[in-house]
Amino acid sequence: MAIPTVYIICGPTAVGKTAVAIALARALGTEIVSADSRQCYDEMTIGVAKPTPEELNAVKHYFIGGISVKDPFNAADYEKLALGYLETIFATHNEAVVCGGSGLYIKALSEGMDEMPMTDSVVAQQTEEAYKVNGLEWLQQATAKEDPEFYKQGETQNPARLLRALTFVRSTGESIMRYRTQAPKERPFRIRKIGLDLPRETLYDRINQRVDMMMAEGLLGEVKALEPFKHLKPLQTVGYTELFGYLEGMYTLPEAVGLIKQHTRNYAKRQLTWFRKDKEVTWYAADAAGLIDRIVSEG
């Protein structure tokens, strides 16, 4: 049997990854593994743009739901799960499709995650509480002082990454960068990374329309139901944090919706920056005619 192939469909939010992945999976007669770090949660649906029941019925999907926002889960956990899903698919198919915009999850699946010491949960909680009180500037200064090696190379505008690095150095006494030197793991399959993009104005229009559609579908009600869990990491997500702010009286509803659109556009820009650094990604216009035939023929 030939070496199996994994087609990874990646790119910014709202670009149309789900539709392309389903069309590609149907053309190949195979199944899809999600690489989205939020669509795996049972309690989050509208705000994370989960595939619709019709889309899930069109092609079998793995890693859509099945995890609670109350359960700890990270990229290393995803690596193990996703490899298991692919093994299941490869028992009856020689191709599989992976679809998502979570760069770290795609990296975990493609290259593996470095083995790292455990961090102290008390230290993590104290550090996060200090960040909530003192803000991003404090977090940047603390990280630059305590882990300058990470700060020189890390994403200094990304609070989640800064918190992780600061918690790590406070828990272990070592820079997290010391554990990011391992060579990529070998995989028993070929990987083909397909990047989808659109002109910026088109993408931003799609983002704005999607947010309006989410609100019409009941995103505010979904967020209200999750308010008791707003302190949990999965809920520190665009579309949820802004509406939590509205419920707390920080914004009017139109202001919160405007912030969701703005922050989603910012997130899409960060996703594009991440994926464009990956030289293995071949880029395609998401709305190109004959896209699926082209992907298959160039495979």
Residue frames as qw, qx, qy, qz and C-alpha x, y, z in Angstrom:
[[0.000, 0.887, 0.462, 0.000, 0.00, 0.00, 0.00],
 [0.360, 0.599, -0.041, 0.715, 1.23, 3.52, -0.81],
 [0.269, -0.149, -0.494, 0.813, 2.22, 5.88, 1.98],
 [0.015, -0.782, -0.621, 0.046, -0.97, 7.61, 3.20],
 [0.231, 0.333, 0.079, 0.911, -1.43, 11.33, 2.58],
 [0.151, -0.687, -0.553, 0.445, -2.86, 13.93, 4.94],
 [0.185, 0.568, 0.283, 0.750, -4.23, 17.06, 3.28],
 [0.274, -0.505, -0.482, 0.661, -4.17, 19.89, 5.84],
 [0.101, 0.724, 0.398, 0.554, -6.57, 22.73, 4.99],
 [0.420, -0.500, -0.346, 0.674, -5.46, 25.84, 6.88],
 [0.159, 0.459, 0.255, 0.836, -5.85, 29.61, 6.73],
 [0.089, -0.106, 0.360, -0.923, -7.65, 32.46, 8.47],
 [0.231, 0.397, 0.778, -0.428, -11.05, 32.32, 10.08],
 [0.457, 0.658, 0.321, -0.505, -14.06, 32.80, 7.75],
 [0.071, 0.507, -0.610, -0.605, -12.03, 32.06, 4.61],
 [0.815, 0.226, -0.174, -0.504, -14.11, 28.96, 3.83],
 [0.002, 0.441, -0.896, 0.050, -11.97, 26.10, 5.13],
 [0.554, 0.067, 0.742, -0.372, -14.89, 23.87, 6.15],
 [0.735, 0.543, 0.118, -0.389, -16.55, 23.95, 2.73],
 [0.441, 0.659, -0.594, -0.136, -13.29, 23.22, 0.93],
 [0.191, -0.344, 0.896, -0.206, -12.39, 20.41, 3.35],
 [0.675, 0.221, 0.590, -0.384, -15.78, 18.75, 2.88],
 [0.696, 0.638, -0.120, -0.305, -15.57, 19.04, -0.90],
 [0.248, 0.621, -0.743, -0.011, -12.03, 17.64, -0.89],
 [0.388, -0.188, 0.854, -0.293, -12.94, 14.78, 1.47],
 [0.756, 0.383, 0.375, -0.374, -15.89, 13.84, -0.74],
 [0.582, 0.690, -0.375, -0.211, -13.69, 13.93, -3.85],
 [0.161, 0.503, -0.838, 0.136, -11.16, 11.66, -2.14],
 [0.789, -0.238, -0.494, -0.277, -13.81, 9.45, -0.50],
 [0.521, 0.031, -0.642, 0.562, -12.35, 9.99, 2.96],
 [0.445, -0.768, -0.457, 0.057, -12.97, 11.65, 6.35],
 [0.150, 0.763, -0.135, 0.614, -12.00, 14.84, 8.21],
 [0.603, -0.409, -0.451, 0.516, -10.10, 15.52, 11.43],
 [0.048, -0.964, -0.132, -0.224, -10.68, 19.00, 12.84],
 [0.613, 0.011, -0.268, 0.743, -7.68, 21.10, 13.88],
 [0.166, -0.687, -0.093, -0.702, -9.72, 23.78, 15.63],
 [0.295, 0.081, -0.722, 0.621, -8.91, 24.41, 19.29],
 [0.320, 0.022, 0.386, -0.865, -12.45, 25.54, 20.15],
 [0.682, 0.045, -0.374, -0.627, -14.85, 23.47, 18.02],
 [0.465, 0.051, -0.873, 0.139, -13.96, 20.47, 20.19],
 [0.074, 0.028, 0.657, -0.749, -15.93, 21.86, 23.15],
 [0.024, -0.476, -0.873, -0.100, -19.49, 20.65, 23.63],
 [0.071, -0.727, -0.487, 0.479, -20.71, 23.91, 25.16],
 [0.008, 0.614, -0.218, -0.758, -19.42, 26.17, 22.37],
 [0.565, 0.400, 0.693, 0.201, -21.23, 26.05, 19.02],
 [0.339, 0.893, 0.288, 0.065, -22.37, 29.31, 17.45],
 [0.128, -0.952, 0.224, 0.163, -19.39, 31.43, 18.46],
 [0.446, -0.470, 0.681, 0.341, -16.84, 28.91, 17.15],
 [0.565, 0.491, -0.349, -0.564, -18.60, 28.31, 13.81],
 [0.516, -0.124, 0.847, -0.019, -18.95, 24.57, 14.25],
 [0.146, 0.005, -0.782, -0.605, -19.88, 22.70, 11.07],
 [0.631, -0.053, 0.053, -0.772, -23.64, 22.46, 10.68],
 [0.717, -0.027, 0.659, -0.224, -25.48, 19.14, 11.17],
 [0.791, 0.586, 0.071, -0.157, -25.79, 18.97, 7.36],
 [0.329, 0.766, -0.549, 0.059, -22.03, 19.42, 6.95],
 [0.367, -0.431, 0.792, -0.230, -21.30, 16.82, 9.62],
 [0.809, 0.207, 0.496, -0.239, -23.63, 14.39, 7.85],
 [0.640, 0.717, -0.211, -0.179, -21.98, 15.02, 4.49],
 [0.616, 0.441, -0.586, 0.289, -18.58, 13.73, 5.70],
 [0.781, -0.507, -0.321, 0.175, -17.56, 12.04, 8.94],
 [0.109, 0.795, -0.311, 0.509, -15.73, 14.48, 11.20],
 [0.741, -0.294, -0.465, 0.385, -13.48, 13.76, 14.18],
 [0.400, -0.193, -0.299, 0.844, -12.78, 16.19, 17.05],
 [0.235, -0.415, -0.204, -0.855, -15.99, 18.20, 16.76],
 [0.698, -0.505, 0.045, -0.506, -17.35, 18.27, 20.32],
 [0.877, -0.037, -0.462, 0.127, -16.62, 15.56, 22.83],
 [0.498, 0.000, -0.447, 0.743, -14.72, 17.72, 25.34],
 [0.262, -0.865, -0.427, 0.040, -16.08, 19.98, 28.08],
 [0.179, 0.821, -0.166, 0.517, -14.81, 23.51, 28.68],
 [0.615, -0.712, 0.247, -0.231, -14.22, 22.32, 32.25],
 [0.957, -0.095, 0.162, 0.222, -11.69, 19.68, 31.13],
 [0.219, -0.743, 0.439, 0.456, -7.99, 20.59, 30.75],
 [0.818, 0.395, 0.367, 0.200, -6.87, 20.10, 27.15],
 [0.102, -0.803, 0.324, 0.490, -3.84, 21.30, 25.21],
 [0.549, 0.637, -0.426, -0.333, -1.91, 20.83, 21.97],
 [0.002, 0.375, -0.926, 0.048, -0.03, 17.79, 23.30],
 [0.526, 0.199, 0.732, -0.384, -3.38, 16.13, 24.06],
 [0.643, 0.611, 0.011, -0.461, -4.52, 17.01, 20.55],
 [0.236, 0.576, -0.748, -0.232, -1.43, 15.42, 19.01],
 [0.215, -0.102, 0.961, -0.142, -2.24, 12.07, 20.59],
 [0.551, 0.436, 0.551, -0.451, -5.94, 12.21, 19.75],
 [0.521, 0.686, -0.189, -0.471, -5.44, 13.34, 16.16],
 [0.131, 0.454, -0.861, -0.190, -2.84, 10.66, 15.43],
 [0.346, 0.111, 0.899, -0.244, -5.34, 8.09, 16.72],
 [0.569, 0.592, 0.283, -0.495, -8.07, 9.48, 14.48],
 [0.395, 0.656, -0.508, -0.395, -5.76, 9.32, 11.46],
 [0.108, -0.245, 0.963, 0.016, -4.84, 5.74, 12.27],
 [0.497, 0.357, 0.702, -0.364, -8.55, 4.88, 12.26],
 [0.534, 0.702, -0.030, -0.471, -9.07, 6.62, 8.92],
 [0.230, 0.610, -0.706, -0.276, -6.02, 4.98, 7.34],
 [0.471, -0.052, 0.871, -0.134, -7.39, 1.54, 8.21],
 [0.546, 0.514, 0.661, -0.022, -9.83, 1.96, 5.30],
 [0.397, 0.912, 0.103, 0.010, -8.56, 5.00, 3.33],
 [0.757, 0.066, 0.026, 0.649, -5.24, 6.09, 1.90],
 [0.155, 0.431, -0.003, 0.889, -5.98, 9.81, 2.33],
 [0.286, -0.671, -0.598, 0.332, -7.31, 11.96, 5.14],
 [0.122, 0.696, 0.128, 0.696, -8.25, 15.62, 5.41],
 [0.409, -0.453, -0.469, 0.638, -7.36, 17.82, 8.39],
 [0.075, 0.699, 0.330, 0.630, -9.13, 21.18, 8.63],
 [0.459, -0.775, -0.351, 0.258, -8.57, 24.08, 10.99],
 [0.251, 0.853, -0.080, 0.450, -7.04, 27.42, 11.76],
 [0.633, -0.751, 0.186, -0.001, -5.27, 26.56, 15.02],
 [0.483, 0.719, -0.492, 0.091, -1.63, 26.82, 14.02],
 [0.248, -0.533, 0.752, -0.298, -0.32, 25.20, 17.20],
 [0.817, 0.039, 0.501, -0.284, -2.59, 22.17, 16.75],
 [0.802, 0.586, -0.102, -0.053, -1.48, 21.77, 13.14],
 [0.193, 0.720, -0.633, 0.211, 2.12, 22.05, 14.26],
 [0.556, -0.346, 0.682, -0.327, 1.51, 19.42, 16.96],
 [0.894, 0.262, 0.311, -0.190, 0.04, 17.02, 14.43],
 [0.679, 0.701, -0.213, 0.050, 2.70, 17.67, 11.78],
 [0.379, 0.636, -0.547, 0.391, 5.83, 17.86, 13.92],
 [0.695, -0.326, -0.582, 0.269, 4.96, 16.73, 17.44],
 [0.298, -0.898, 0.038, -0.321, 5.14, 18.62, 20.71],
 [0.321, 0.488, -0.655, 0.480, 8.24, 18.97, 22.85],
 [0.676, -0.440, -0.573, 0.143, 8.22, 17.05, 26.13],
 [0.025, 0.614, -0.238, 0.752, 8.09, 19.63, 28.90],
 [0.192, -0.108, -0.785, 0.579, 8.05, 19.58, 32.71],
 [0.205, -0.720, -0.649, -0.135, 4.67, 20.16, 34.36],
 [0.043, 0.457, -0.160, 0.874, 3.93, 23.65, 35.59],
 [0.099, -0.228, -0.753, 0.609, 2.53, 24.47, 39.04],
 [0.075, -0.646, -0.666, -0.366, -1.23, 25.08, 38.93],
 [0.329, -0.795, -0.335, 0.383, -1.03, 27.49, 41.89],
 [0.328, -0.377, 0.262, 0.826, 1.67, 29.51, 40.14],
 [0.124, 0.319, 0.674, 0.655, -0.45, 29.51, 36.97],
 [0.178, -0.783, -0.591, -0.076, -3.48, 30.84, 38.85],
 [0.368, -0.718, -0.129, 0.576, -1.47, 33.52, 40.67],
 [0.305, -0.174, 0.427, 0.833, 0.17, 34.68, 37.45],
 [0.032, 0.493, 0.687, 0.533, -3.13, 34.86, 35.58],
 [0.260, -0.825, -0.477, 0.154, -4.76, 36.80, 38.42],
 [0.368, -0.563, 0.076, 0.737, -1.86, 39.26, 38.44],
 [0.207, 0.111, 0.576, 0.783, -2.27, 39.76, 34.69],
 [0.085, -0.692, -0.668, -0.260, -6.01, 40.43, 35.08],
 [0.328, -0.823, -0.273, 0.375, -5.26, 43.11, 37.68],
 [0.340, -0.639, 0.234, 0.649, -2.22, 44.71, 36.04],
 [0.582, 0.743, 0.033, -0.330, -2.80, 44.22, 32.31],
 [0.884, 0.419, 0.025, 0.208, -0.72, 43.40, 29.25],
 [0.256, 0.828, -0.359, 0.346, 2.07, 45.89, 29.86],
 [0.546, -0.599, 0.528, -0.253, 2.79, 44.31, 33.25],
 [0.948, 0.056, 0.312, -0.011, 2.76, 40.85, 31.67],
 [0.692, 0.661, -0.124, 0.260, 5.20, 41.95, 28.97],
 [0.006, -0.812, 0.461, -0.358, 7.58, 43.55, 31.47],
 [0.730, -0.425, 0.491, -0.212, 7.49, 40.55, 33.83],
 [0.945, 0.239, 0.203, 0.089, 8.15, 38.11, 31.00],
 [0.506, 0.772, -0.240, 0.301, 10.96, 40.25, 29.56],
 [0.236, -0.744, 0.525, -0.340, 12.62, 40.34, 33.00],
 [0.717, -0.316, 0.581, -0.220, 12.14, 36.69, 34.02],
 [0.766, 0.150, 0.578, 0.240, 12.44, 34.98, 30.62],
 [0.132, 0.745, -0.247, -0.605, 14.27, 37.37, 28.27],
 [0.207, -0.180, 0.860, 0.431, 15.15, 34.46, 25.96],
 [0.259, 0.531, 0.805, 0.047, 11.46, 33.83, 25.24],
 [0.124, 0.830, 0.268, -0.473, 10.62, 37.51, 25.09],
 [0.065, -0.560, 0.491, 0.664, 13.19, 38.14, 22.36],
 [0.039, 0.081, -0.869, -0.487, 11.67, 35.43, 20.16],
 [0.118, 0.410, 0.881, -0.202, 8.11, 35.04, 21.39],
 [0.032, -0.619, -0.532, -0.577, 4.78, 36.62, 20.50],
 [0.225, -0.081, -0.464, 0.853, 4.93, 39.63, 22.78],
 [0.384, -0.089, -0.052, -0.918, 1.37, 40.76, 21.95],
 [0.681, -0.173, -0.633, -0.326, -0.17, 37.36, 22.71],
 [0.456, -0.565, 0.415, -0.549, -1.22, 37.21, 26.39],
 [0.974, -0.125, 0.037, -0.182, -1.80, 33.43, 26.33],
 [0.822, 0.339, -0.286, 0.357, 1.77, 32.74, 25.14],
 [0.091, 0.627, -0.425, 0.646, 3.25, 35.26, 27.57],
 [0.699, -0.463, 0.260, -0.479, 1.30, 33.76, 30.47],
 [0.995, 0.023, -0.090, 0.019, 2.47, 30.28, 29.53],
 [0.622, 0.472, -0.360, 0.510, 6.11, 31.35, 29.34],
 [0.153, -0.609, 0.397, -0.670, 5.96, 33.30, 32.61],
 [0.857, -0.336, 0.149, -0.360, 4.18, 30.47, 34.42],
 [0.941, 0.193, -0.220, 0.169, 6.74, 28.01, 33.07],
 [0.435, 0.508, -0.437, 0.602, 9.79, 29.95, 34.21],
 [0.391, -0.539, 0.362, -0.652, 8.24, 30.62, 37.62],
 [0.939, -0.194, 0.065, -0.276, 7.39, 26.93, 38.04],
 [0.965, 0.118, -0.035, 0.233, 10.62, 25.37, 36.75],
 [0.425, -0.753, 0.243, 0.439, 13.27, 28.09, 36.96],
 [0.460, -0.090, 0.633, 0.617, 14.04, 27.52, 33.27],
 [0.324, 0.400, -0.222, -0.828, 13.12, 29.27, 30.07],
 [0.792, 0.325, 0.429, -0.287, 10.44, 27.57, 28.01],
 [0.526, 0.735, -0.356, -0.239, 12.75, 28.05, 25.02],
 [0.186, -0.497, 0.848, -0.008, 15.03, 25.31, 26.33],
 [0.523, 0.138, 0.829, -0.138, 12.33, 22.81, 25.46],
 [0.607, 0.697, 0.184, -0.334, 11.70, 24.06, 21.93],
 [0.052, 0.695, -0.632, -0.339, 14.78, 22.66, 20.26],
 [0.627, -0.011, 0.778, 0.020, 13.69, 19.10, 19.46],
 [0.071, 0.163, -0.696, -0.695, 13.68, 18.01, 15.82],
 [0.694, 0.069, -0.070, -0.713, 10.26, 17.38, 14.24],
 [0.614, -0.097, 0.769, -0.148, 8.98, 13.86, 14.78],
 [0.129, 0.131, -0.801, -0.570, 8.73, 11.57, 11.80],
 [0.657, 0.188, 0.350, -0.641, 5.20, 10.69, 10.75],
 [0.431, 0.021, 0.873, 0.226, 4.10, 7.52, 8.93],
 [0.423, 0.720, 0.548, 0.041, 2.24, 9.59, 6.36],
 [0.366, 0.234, 0.243, 0.867, 2.89, 12.31, 3.80],
 [0.027, -0.709, -0.442, 0.548, 1.65, 15.80, 4.67],
 [0.264, 0.400, 0.416, 0.773, 0.36, 18.29, 2.12],
 [0.094, -0.551, -0.438, 0.704, -0.52, 21.71, 3.55],
 [0.169, 0.570, 0.553, 0.583, -3.14, 23.70, 1.64],
 [0.127, -0.376, -0.332, 0.856, -3.42, 27.37, 2.62],
 [0.152, 0.702, 0.624, 0.308, -6.59, 29.26, 1.70],
 [0.193, -0.371, -0.143, 0.897, -6.69, 33.02, 1.33],
 [0.243, 0.789, 0.530, 0.194, -8.88, 35.80, -0.04],
 [0.228, 0.539, -0.022, 0.811, -8.30, 39.49, -0.75],
 [0.180, -0.084, -0.620, 0.759, -8.27, 41.33, 2.56],
 [0.372, -0.003, 0.047, -0.927, -11.40, 43.35, 1.87],
 [0.691, -0.082, -0.564, -0.444, -13.31, 40.22, 0.87],
 [0.529, -0.100, -0.774, 0.335, -12.14, 38.33, 3.94],
 [0.020, -0.059, -0.476, 0.877, -13.03, 41.18, 6.29],
 [0.536, -0.056, -0.194, -0.820, -16.49, 41.47, 4.73],
 [0.697, -0.107, -0.690, -0.163, -17.00, 37.74, 5.30],
 [0.341, -0.073, -0.700, 0.623, -15.90, 38.11, 8.92],
 [0.229, 0.011, 0.231, -0.946, -18.33, 40.97, 9.52],
 [0.662, -0.057, -0.393, -0.635, -21.19, 39.06, 7.89],
 [0.607, -0.076, -0.782, 0.118, -20.37, 35.94, 9.90],
 [0.116, -0.058, -0.606, 0.785, -20.49, 37.86, 13.19],
 [0.462, 0.007, -0.003, -0.887, -23.89, 39.33, 12.25],
 [0.709, -0.037, -0.601, -0.368, -25.11, 35.84, 11.39],
 [0.434, -0.038, -0.793, 0.427, -23.84, 34.46, 14.72],
 [0.151, 0.045, 0.422, -0.893, -25.74, 37.14, 16.59],
 [0.621, 0.025, -0.240, -0.746, -28.90, 36.37, 14.60],
 [0.690, -0.001, -0.715, -0.111, -28.47, 32.66, 15.38],
 [0.712, -0.648, -0.183, -0.198, -28.38, 33.32, 19.14],
 [0.603, 0.310, -0.475, 0.561, -24.75, 33.86, 20.14],
 [0.197, -0.521, 0.339, -0.758, -25.76, 36.12, 23.02],
 [0.855, -0.321, 0.016, -0.406, -27.90, 33.35, 24.52],
 [0.899, 0.124, -0.343, 0.242, -25.03, 30.88, 24.16],
 [0.331, 0.438, -0.431, 0.716, -22.71, 33.29, 25.97],
 [0.506, -0.505, 0.191, -0.672, -25.23, 33.94, 28.76],
 [0.957, -0.197, -0.140, -0.161, -25.45, 30.19, 29.42],
 [0.822, 0.167, -0.302, 0.453, -21.65, 30.04, 29.69],
 [0.064, -0.836, 0.183, -0.514, -21.24, 33.04, 31.99],
 [0.769, -0.606, 0.181, -0.094, -20.54, 30.87, 35.08],
 [0.896, -0.065, 0.227, 0.376, -17.50, 29.47, 33.23],
 [0.390, 0.909, -0.020, 0.143, -16.14, 32.72, 31.80],
 [0.336, -0.816, 0.467, 0.050, -12.96, 32.40, 33.86],
 [0.846, -0.067, 0.496, 0.184, -12.00, 29.17, 32.09],
 [0.272, -0.423, 0.528, 0.684, -9.37, 29.28, 29.33],
 [0.296, 0.326, 0.782, 0.441, -11.61, 28.01, 26.47],
 [0.065, 0.855, 0.513, -0.024, -13.96, 30.93, 27.09],
 [0.215, -0.720, 0.161, 0.639, -11.13, 33.46, 26.73],
 [0.443, 0.212, 0.703, 0.514, -12.08, 33.49, 23.07],
 [0.118, 0.110, -0.227, -0.961, -13.12, 36.17, 20.59],
 [0.447, -0.283, -0.608, -0.592, -16.90, 36.37, 20.45],
 [0.624, -0.504, -0.590, 0.093, -17.29, 35.31, 24.07],
 [0.449, -0.268, -0.330, 0.785, -15.09, 37.74, 26.00],
 [0.024, -0.168, -0.166, -0.971, -16.68, 40.78, 24.33],
 [0.520, -0.459, -0.481, -0.536, -20.21, 39.60, 25.15],
 [0.607, -0.421, -0.540, 0.403, -19.19, 38.79, 28.70],
 [0.252, -0.066, -0.130, 0.957, -18.08, 42.42, 28.81],
 [0.306, -0.344, -0.365, -0.809, -21.51, 43.51, 27.58],
 [0.638, -0.485, -0.584, -0.128, -23.21, 41.40, 30.26],
 [0.557, -0.356, -0.393, 0.639, -20.98, 43.03, 32.87],
 [0.011, 0.942, 0.286, -0.179, -21.97, 46.50, 31.64],
 [0.485, -0.419, 0.304, 0.705, -18.61, 47.34, 30.10],
 [0.030, -0.076, 0.555, 0.828, -20.04, 47.88, 26.60],
 [0.657, 0.304, 0.152, -0.673, -23.35, 48.41, 24.87],
 [0.819, 0.170, 0.548, 0.024, -24.41, 45.51, 22.66],
 [0.627, 0.776, 0.009, 0.068, -23.50, 47.32, 19.40],
 [0.042, -0.843, 0.532, -0.063, -20.09, 48.14, 20.90],
 [0.657, -0.305, 0.689, -0.029, -19.53, 44.50, 21.85],
 [0.813, 0.446, 0.372, 0.039, -20.51, 43.30, 18.38],
 [0.388, 0.895, -0.212, 0.062, -18.18, 45.87, 16.83],
 [0.293, -0.698, 0.651, -0.053, -15.34, 44.62, 19.03],
 [0.817, 0.014, 0.576, 0.000, -16.03, 41.01, 18.02],
 [0.709, 0.689, 0.121, 0.088, -15.66, 42.00, 14.37],
 [0.122, 0.900, -0.402, 0.116, -12.50, 43.98, 15.06],
 [0.491, -0.538, 0.680, -0.081, -10.89, 41.29, 17.19],
 [0.863, 0.217, 0.457, 0.014, -11.83, 38.57, 14.68],
 [0.577, 0.803, -0.097, 0.115, -10.15, 40.56, 11.91],
 [0.138, -0.802, 0.566, -0.134, -7.07, 40.91, 14.15],
 [0.744, -0.229, 0.624, -0.070, -7.11, 37.17, 14.79],
 [0.831, 0.510, 0.220, 0.043, -7.33, 36.42, 11.06],
 [0.313, 0.876, -0.343, 0.130, -4.28, 38.60, 10.50],
 [0.398, -0.610, 0.673, -0.128, -2.33, 36.70, 13.16],
 [0.865, 0.096, 0.490, -0.048, -3.35, 33.37, 11.62],
 [0.699, 0.709, -0.014, 0.091, -2.11, 34.49, 8.21],
 [0.013, 0.840, -0.522, 0.145, 1.19, 35.62, 9.74],
 [0.658, -0.355, 0.654, -0.110, 1.61, 32.20, 11.40],
 [0.855, 0.280, 0.437, 0.021, 0.82, 30.13, 8.32],
 [0.534, 0.833, -0.129, 0.057, 2.83, 32.30, 5.93],
 [0.220, -0.748, 0.624, -0.044, 5.93, 31.53, 7.97],
 [0.754, -0.081, 0.651, -0.013, 5.44, 27.85, 7.14],
 [0.156, 0.522, -0.595, -0.591, 7.25, 27.21, 3.86],
 [0.172, 0.061, 0.974, 0.137, 5.43, 23.90, 3.43],
 [0.375, 0.592, 0.548, -0.455, 2.08, 25.63, 2.84],
 [0.200, 0.175, 0.614, 0.744, 0.94, 25.95, -0.78],
 [0.193, 0.408, 0.357, -0.818, -1.49, 28.85, -1.13],
 [0.098, 0.390, 0.776, 0.487, -4.71, 28.91, -3.13],
 [0.300, -0.137, -0.004, -0.944, -7.49, 31.45, -3.59],
 [0.302, 0.119, 0.844, -0.427, -10.36, 30.07, -1.52],
 [0.572, 0.538, 0.351, -0.510, -12.91, 31.02, -4.17],
 [0.071, 0.458, -0.683, -0.565, -10.94, 29.84, -7.21],
 [0.846, 0.249, -0.079, -0.464, -12.88, 27.93, -9.86],
 [0.879, 0.258, -0.400, 0.016, -11.94, 24.25, -10.02],
 [0.201, -0.735, 0.554, -0.336, -10.09, 24.45, -6.70],
 [0.820, -0.260, 0.473, -0.191, -10.74, 20.87, -5.59],
 [0.903, 0.413, 0.064, 0.102, -9.71, 19.39, -8.94],
 [0.350, 0.796, -0.382, 0.314, -6.54, 21.45, -8.82],
 [0.451, -0.623, 0.563, -0.302, -5.66, 20.33, -5.29],
 [0.915, -0.033, 0.393, -0.086, -6.22, 16.68, -6.18],
 [0.802, 0.574, -0.029, 0.165, -4.31, 16.87, -9.47],
 [0.227, 0.785, -0.439, 0.374, -1.35, 18.59, -7.82],
 [0.742, -0.548, 0.299, -0.243, -1.31, 16.11, -4.94]]
